[in-house]
Amino acid sequence: MTYIQERGSTHVYHVNRMSKEEMDHMISLCVHDQPAYCVAACPFKVDTKEMLFYAAKGNFKKALAIYEKITPFPMILCDGCTAPCEEKCKLCEIGDGVSIREVERAIVRYGESGKRSSVFRIRKKKKAVIFGSGLFPLFLAGELERKMYPTTIYCQEENYEEYIAAAAHLSESDCRNEAKRLKSMDLVFEFGCSLDPVFIREKMELADVVCASEEIAQKLAPQEEADIEIMLREQARIVSGSTQSVMDAAFSAKRAALTVDLLVQNLSPYSNRGSEGAVTTRLYTNIEGIKGSERIPCGAEGYSKEEAVEEAKRCIQCHCDECIKSCVYLSEYKKHPGLLAREIYNNTQIIMGDHPMNKAMNSCSLCGQCTVTCPNGFDMSQVCRSARENMVSTDKMPLAPHEFALMDMLFSNSEAFLCKPQPGFDICRYVFFPGCQAGAIAPDVVMDVYEDLCRRVEGGVALILGCCGAISEWAGRYEMTEKVNEQLKQELAKLGDPAIIAGCPSCMKQLKESTGAVVTGVWEILKEIGLPETARGLEVPVAIHDACGARGDVHTQDTIRELLTEMGCTVENTEYSRDLSPCCGYGGLTAYANKDMAAKMAAKCLERSDAPYVTYCMACRDRFVREGRESRHILELLYGDHACSMPDISEKRYNRLMLKEKLLKNIWNEELMMEKKDYTVTYTEDAIRMMDERMILKSDVERVLADYRESQEAVLDEETKELVARSRLGNVTFWVRFIETEEGYLVRRAYSHRMNIMKRVGQ
Amino acid sequence: MAVERNYYTIDPEGKLTCNKCKVPLVKGKAKFMYLENGFPVEMPVCPKCGFVYVPEELALGKVLAVERALEDK
């Protein structure tokens, strides 16, 4: 038996199989963290979605805190807000959009201002002065105070109330409240100033940055116009802004504050400004199944607290989770694919240290469902597959999660491998390739199909029993895949490069890519030559589970449905069928790397219907039966034969060997020399169960016992009188606990570990 | 003199016998090796032939946990 070389853990070298640019492009396809439509439309980028979320819960304090993040004077801003967000509300497409402005007003009215955090707020050294009053100077004063500039405001007004009143038309009580807010800020006011040019020039000398209302700025630098992008008269170095509307003033003040930041650092006020104002969003939100509704009517007084809560509850919290809602893998990791892909990619870049995302990259079933459900075609399977290959190429990929499956592939392509032309033919027109799982789970069905094809298809049908290489492809072991491809190409050449009749959609896909041969599904051939006489549909309605190997292959999907109809089956329509079909958990070797996840995947597939499932992939059929659901492979129905019921891992190997032996005998009249032992090995039920769970094959146990017979090396447990023998087979040490019987051995327990153990000498 | 460190110790307590040498296993020095890492341990060992016994609980417990941790290094 050949074994796979285990890696070391101290090698340091690096190969990239997916460049950073390719990964960045892939990640940019995920729109999960794009802003909601309302947020993107707001020039202040207020997190409206989050604000409505808290308002809907009646938490006005938190909602107000979100609003206060973007403006120092929420009451003035919400009073003059023109709500560009409302027309972008997704609900407008199916009814009334959320009345965001009225909810916002209610939040400001009913919300209680939280305490301002004083942690890490250190005053800046550069001083600013603001001359004049009005909306722009008021908002700018607030913005500069937030940025911790020591700011002095010179104005003609006599007190805070007058200063507020000069800026905004508020009711008396609102004016008082905002004046109180202004007073509590860390600002110095010089009231009752004359603001004549001499006074201003004198004060300007004392400051690092000069800001002024538009009227005063015009007086100070009449020959210069302010740049409206950066709010600056560059020659005079005076920051100013218009006061046409509340929105304008507040937005200009934000721009002006950024200009101040850049000026005091002696940086160009034109560059490094980031994104200012409203943006466009690439977000996708599926509103299928959401009913449109009317907004809660609002009186002249605005919403009551309860009305505001009700209106906020209408918000659907726009987001994109198209891929997550149908994929067990993504929903289990609770991460949107953009983030998960980034973390997996980073994992491949770690040279020394922990690789925390190994399990995550090995748990994806590589089924490609996300590429169909994602509005932008994000392909998580490509990310995980390339990450696995990267880990393999850098010798960082642990062998443990995939070794059993890889060894199984080696077994399929060595001991259980068979390649023969149809008797009477040297060169064949076709070759039947049932796939390794068909031979392992339904050997009798494979036999029936091959005999039928030989009988009814002209030009000769050869047979290849083996693995197509999908196993190593999924494991990221590209060198092993290349070897399989080479082997298959050589065998196909011997048969005269026939067209392949595949019995499994995954093989079909893999062989098309790897051998370049013409590959047709066996179902297609049967549709062409007519159903075998044995074909019988089920009497009850059935649900079809489309194989992930056939994603994007409408022709195969249609053919399966046509065959079922021809057999008289009634097919139930299910959600997530055809291209949207989820994976049963076998794909991508999930069943080996993350058993629990694979079980959840199978359960998710079965959620769609209570009817028996018809599959056209043997692995899906087997996994569904294990989850307790009646399930048939379409070939079972066509040939009236049954697959084995839940064969364990040893039976799956035995079935493949037996199939080879039986075919050689029945079709080619050849005897396969099977090794015969002169003793028996029997197993307790417990042993069988634990071996299947622990992925220990009967052949492994028998090797241990054969070694024991030769060396007599074992430990006798004096308490139970059982013997415990061990053998190192490849990268694993197998231990078998047994008793000797008259005919041979009775195995009671078996376990294994990968760690190698040896006696220490001279230490 | 440096104190010898063992990561794990199991004493056979006279309950195990080497089937080949017919002598009781004793607590002896052994070493676990995995992915180029080594750990000194004390396991039941045959004083004559050096057969080292790894009990099931250890293989499926501590050994498995260390294997997993090393695999992700």
Interface residues (C-beta under 8 A of the other chain):
Chain A: E6 R7 G8 S9 T10 G353 D354 H355 P356 N358 K359 P398 A400 S711 Q712 E713 A714 V715 L716 D717 E718 E719 L723 V724 R726 T733 W735 R737 R749 Y751 S752 H753 R754 M755 N756 I757 M758 K759 R760 V761 Q763
Chain B: E4 G14 K15 L16 T17 C18 N19 K20 L25 G28 K29 A30 K31 F32 M33 Y34 L35 E36 N37 P40 M43 P44 V45 C46 C49 G50 F51 V52 Y53 V54 E56 A59 L60 V63 L64 V66 E67 R68 L70 E71 D72 K73
